[in-house]
Amino acid sequence: MQLSTQAMMAVLDRASKDQGFNWWMMTDPDTTLARFDLSPQEREALKSYDGGKLVDSGLDERLAIWIPWRHAKHHVP
């Protein structure tokens, strides 16, 4: 696994364990992602929810469809 892919996996790992993190991804993704060693392309892919961009950035297709803050955003009042 490439180093940058590891950073993307660290974001998803945090998202799987921390609802607050997902909230911050919905409300302030730039600040939230600043803590991770991501390339600009990876950062934009994670913010876009676009499966194609996520795969192009190094995520496996199965992980690219699982972005918790994408699903949660549709349920925020």
N, CA and C atoms as an extended XYZ file, in Angstrom:
231
Properties=species:S:1:pos:R:3:atomname:S:1:resname:S:1:resid:I:1 pbc="F F F"
N         0.843       -1.174        0.000 N   MET     1
C         0.000        0.000        0.000 CA  MET     1
C         0.888        1.237        0.000 C   MET     1
N         0.561        2.178       -0.874 N   GLN     2
C         1.336        3.402       -0.960 CA  GLN     2
C         1.107        4.251        0.289 C   GLN     2
N         2.099        5.083        0.594 N   LEU     3
C         2.008        5.940        1.773 CA  LEU     3
C         0.766        6.819        1.729 C   LEU     3
N         0.482        7.428        0.581 N   SER     4
C        -0.680        8.310        0.506 CA  SER     4
C        -1.977        7.516        0.652 C   SER     4
N        -2.027        6.310        0.129 N   THR     5
C        -3.207        5.475        0.305 CA  THR     5
C        -3.396        5.163        1.785 C   THR     5
N        -2.315        5.017        2.513 N   GLN     6
C        -2.407        4.786        3.951 CA  GLN     6
C        -3.066        5.976        4.643 C   GLN     6
N        -2.768        7.181        4.194 N   ALA     7
C        -3.385        8.369        4.788 CA  ALA     7
C        -4.886        8.379        4.514 C   ALA     7
N        -5.283        8.004        3.313 N   MET     8
C        -6.707        7.927        2.998 CA  MET     8
C        -7.380        6.844        3.841 C   MET     8
N        -6.696        5.748        4.044 N   MET     9
C        -7.242        4.671        4.877 CA  MET     9
C        -7.365        5.137        6.329 C   MET     9
N        -6.420        5.971        6.780 N   ALA    10
C        -6.490        6.505        8.140 CA  ALA    10
C        -7.735        7.388        8.303 C   ALA    10
N        -8.080        8.150        7.279 N   VAL    11
C        -9.290        8.967        7.308 CA  VAL    11
C       -10.513        8.064        7.436 C   VAL    11
N       -10.574        7.015        6.609 N   LEU    12
C       -11.727        6.118        6.643 CA  LEU    12
C       -11.788        5.329        7.946 C   LEU    12
N       -10.639        4.969        8.480 N   ASP    13
C       -10.614        4.274        9.765 CA  ASP    13
C       -11.193        5.166       10.853 C   ASP    13
N       -10.770        6.403       10.866 N   ARG    14
C       -11.294        7.358       11.860 CA  ARG    14
C       -12.798        7.532       11.677 C   ARG    14
N       -13.238        7.614       10.432 N   ALA    15
C       -14.666        7.785       10.150 CA  ALA    15
C       -15.485        6.600       10.634 C   ALA    15
N       -14.905        5.414       10.575 N   SER    16
C       -15.648        4.219       10.984 CA  SER    16
C       -15.821        4.140       12.496 C   SER    16
N       -15.011        4.898       13.238 N   LYS    17
C       -15.012        4.805       14.698 CA  LYS    17
C       -15.532        6.050       15.403 C   LYS    17
N       -15.708        7.139       14.675 N   ASP    18
C       -15.952        8.422       15.336 CA  ASP    18
C       -17.032        9.215       14.597 C   ASP    18
N       -18.258        9.228       15.162 N   GLN    19
C       -19.350        9.985       14.554 CA  GLN    19
C       -19.045       11.473       14.507 C   GLN    19
N       -18.342       11.978       15.513 N   GLY    20
C       -17.967       13.389       15.525 CA  GLY    20
C       -17.090       13.749       14.338 C   GLY    20
N       -16.199       12.838       13.994 N   PHE    21
C       -15.336       13.056       12.835 CA  PHE    21
C       -16.180       13.206       11.571 C   PHE    21
N       -17.184       12.347       11.433 N   ASN    22
C       -18.058       12.422       10.256 CA  ASN    22
C       -18.811       13.749       10.217 C   ASN    22
N       -19.229       14.224       11.389 N   TRP    23
C       -19.888       15.523       11.452 CA  TRP    23
C       -18.941       16.621       10.965 C   TRP    23
N       -17.702       16.577       11.435 N   TRP    24
C       -16.730       17.583       10.999 CA  TRP    24
C       -16.437       17.482        9.508 C   TRP    24
N       -16.463       16.265        8.963 N   MET    25
C       -16.270       16.108        7.514 CA  MET    25
C       -17.410       16.752        6.741 C   MET    25
N       -18.602       16.747        7.307 N   MET    26
C       -19.745       17.370        6.642 CA  MET    26
C       -19.734       18.885        6.787 C   MET    26
N       -19.248       19.379        7.930 N   THR    27
C       -19.344       20.808        8.196 CA  THR    27
C       -18.075       21.602        7.900 C   THR    27
N       -16.915       20.962        8.030 N   ASP    28
C       -15.644       21.665        7.804 CA  ASP    28
C       -14.579       20.677        7.316 C   ASP    28
N       -14.762       20.153        6.106 N   PRO    29
C       -13.841       19.120        5.637 CA  PRO    29
C       -12.394       19.593        5.470 C   PRO    29
N       -12.185       20.844        5.098 N   ASP    30
C       -10.810       21.323        4.907 CA  ASP    30
C       -10.012       21.258        6.206 C   ASP    30
N       -10.590       21.756        7.279 N   THR    31
C        -9.909       21.724        8.576 CA  THR    31
C        -9.738       20.290        9.059 C   THR    31
N       -10.772       19.480        8.885 N   THR    32
C       -10.733       18.094        9.336 CA  THR    32
C        -9.644       17.313        8.627 C   THR    32
N        -9.529       17.495        7.320 N   LEU    33
C        -8.537       16.740        6.549 CA  LEU    33
C        -7.128       17.303        6.666 C   LEU    33
N        -6.985       18.521        7.182 N   ALA    34
C        -5.658       19.134        7.309 CA  ALA    34
C        -4.746       18.327        8.231 C   ALA    34
N        -5.332       17.524        9.108 N   ARG    35
C        -4.540       16.708       10.049 CA  ARG    35
C        -3.889       15.499        9.388 C   ARG    35
N        -4.282       15.204        8.162 N   PHE    36
C        -3.794       14.004        7.488 CA  PHE    36
C        -2.848       14.381        6.358 C   PHE    36
N        -1.878       13.532        6.102 N   ASP    37
C        -0.877       13.767        5.063 CA  ASP    37
C        -1.428       13.320        3.706 C   ASP    37
N        -2.342       14.127        3.173 N   LEU    38
C        -3.015       13.818        1.912 CA  LEU    38
C        -2.539       14.749        0.812 C   LEU    38
N        -2.517       14.245       -0.394 N   SER    39
C        -2.231       15.107       -1.536 CA  SER    39
C        -3.480       15.950       -1.819 C   SER    39
N        -3.327       17.039       -2.553 N   PRO    40
C        -4.512       17.829       -2.914 CA  PRO    40
C        -5.566       16.988       -3.652 C   PRO    40
N        -5.111       16.088       -4.522 N   GLN    41
C        -6.036       15.219       -5.262 CA  GLN    41
C        -6.823       14.315       -4.300 C   GLN    41
N        -6.144       13.738       -3.331 N   GLU    42
C        -6.804       12.866       -2.356 CA  GLU    42
C        -7.796       13.648       -1.502 C   GLU    42
N        -7.385       14.826       -1.088 N   ARG    43
C        -8.254       15.674       -0.263 CA  ARG    43
C        -9.539       16.005       -1.026 C   ARG    43
N        -9.385       16.407       -2.280 N   GLU    44
C       -10.555       16.741       -3.086 CA  GLU    44
C       -11.430       15.522       -3.344 C   GLU    44
N       -10.813       14.366       -3.561 N   ALA    45
C       -11.584       13.141       -3.783 CA  ALA    45
C       -12.416       12.799       -2.552 C   ALA    45
N       -11.824       12.908       -1.363 N   LEU    46
C       -12.556       12.605       -0.134 CA  LEU    46
C       -13.686       13.603        0.105 C   LEU    46
N       -13.496       14.829       -0.282 N   LYS    47
C       -14.542       15.829       -0.104 CA  LYS    47
C       -15.641       15.701       -1.158 C   LYS    47
N       -15.320       15.139       -2.312 N   SER    48
C       -16.265       15.097       -3.431 CA  SER    48
C       -17.299       13.990       -3.343 C   SER    48
N       -16.980       12.926       -2.606 N   TYR    49
C       -17.822       11.722       -2.546 CA  TYR    49
C       -17.867       10.992       -3.884 C   TYR    49
N       -17.061       11.393       -4.840 N   ASP    50
C       -17.081       10.817       -6.183 CA  ASP    50
C       -16.270        9.525       -6.204 C   ASP    50
N       -16.957        8.404       -6.421 N   GLY    51
C       -16.298        7.099       -6.425 CA  GLY    51
C       -15.156        7.013       -7.423 C   GLY    51
N       -15.336        7.583       -8.609 N   GLY    52
C       -14.280        7.558       -9.617 CA  GLY    52
C       -13.036        8.300       -9.166 C   GLY    52
N       -13.225        9.465       -8.555 N   LYS    53
C       -12.086       10.240       -8.056 CA  LYS    53
C       -11.386        9.497       -6.918 C   LYS    53
N       -12.175        8.849       -6.068 N   LEU    54
C       -11.591        8.096       -4.954 CA  LEU    54
C       -10.762        6.922       -5.459 C   LEU    54
N       -11.271        6.212       -6.441 N   VAL    55
C       -10.524        5.086       -7.024 CA  VAL    55
C        -9.268        5.604       -7.720 C   VAL    55
N        -9.401        6.704       -8.467 N   ASP    56
C        -8.232        7.293       -9.132 CA  ASP    56
C        -7.173        7.739       -8.134 C   ASP    56
N        -7.605        8.053       -6.912 N   SER    57
C        -6.672        8.492       -5.871 CA  SER    57
C        -6.054        7.333       -5.103 C   SER    57
N        -6.487        6.105       -5.414 N   GLY    58
C        -5.836        4.956       -4.808 CA  GLY    58
C        -6.711        4.065       -3.949 C   GLY    58
N        -7.961        4.433       -3.724 N   LEU    59
C        -8.825        3.579       -2.917 CA  LEU    59
C        -9.378        2.431       -3.746 C   LEU    59
N        -9.543        1.313       -3.108 N   ASP    60
C       -10.205        0.171       -3.719 CA  ASP    60
C       -11.665        0.557       -3.986 C   ASP    60
N       -12.235        0.039       -5.064 N   GLU    61
C       -13.615        0.359       -5.415 CA  GLU    61
C       -14.593        0.068       -4.277 C   GLU    61
N       -14.352       -1.004       -3.548 N   ARG    62
C       -15.256       -1.366       -2.444 CA  ARG    62
C       -15.242       -0.318       -1.347 C   ARG    62
N       -14.087        0.280       -1.108 N   LEU    63
C       -13.997        1.327       -0.087 CA  LEU    63
C       -14.511        2.662       -0.608 C   LEU    63
N       -14.351        2.875       -1.897 N   ALA    64
C       -14.760        4.157       -2.476 CA  ALA    64
C       -16.263        4.385       -2.362 C   ALA    64
N       -17.046        3.321       -2.278 N   ILE    65
C       -18.494        3.503       -2.144 CA  ILE    65
C       -18.905        3.679       -0.685 C   ILE    65
N       -17.991        3.406        0.241 N   TRP    66
C       -18.291        3.530        1.665 CA  TRP    66
C       -17.638        4.794        2.213 C   TRP    66
N       -18.367        5.866        2.157 N   ILE    67
C       -17.902        7.129        2.730 CA  ILE    67
C       -18.985        7.558        3.714 C   ILE    67
N       -18.771        7.340        5.003 N   PRO    68
C       -19.845        7.551        5.977 CA  PRO    68
C       -20.430        8.950        5.991 C   PRO    68
N       -19.616        9.976        5.830 N   TRP    69
C       -20.154       11.331        5.885 CA  TRP    69
C       -21.001       11.631        4.660 C   TRP    69
N       -20.791       10.935        3.554 N   ARG    70
C       -21.639       11.114        2.370 CA  ARG    70
C       -23.055       10.658        2.691 C   ARG    70
N       -23.181        9.505        3.308 N   HIS    71
C       -24.501        8.966        3.643 CA  HIS    71
C       -25.160        9.793        4.744 C   HIS    71
N       -24.395       10.210        5.715 N   ALA    72
C       -24.937       10.975        6.836 CA  ALA    72
C       -25.403       12.352        6.391 C   ALA    72
N       -24.732       12.933        5.406 N   LYS    73
C       -25.071       14.279        4.968 CA  LYS    73
C       -26.517       14.356        4.476 C   LYS    73
N       -27.010       13.262        3.905 N   HIS    74
C       -28.380       13.243        3.402 CA  HIS    74
C       -29.407       13.183        4.536 C   HIS    74
N       -28.958       12.912        5.769 N   HIS    75
C       -29.870       12.792        6.901 CA  HIS    75
C       -29.757       13.952        7.882 C   HIS    75
N       -28.952       14.947        7.566 N   VAL    76
C       -28.792       16.110        8.443 CA  VAL    76
C       -29.939       17.076        8.179 C   VAL    76
N       -30.621       17.526        9.230 N   PRO    77
C       -31.761       18.454        9.031 CA  PRO    77
C       -31.308       19.806        8.494 C   PRO    77
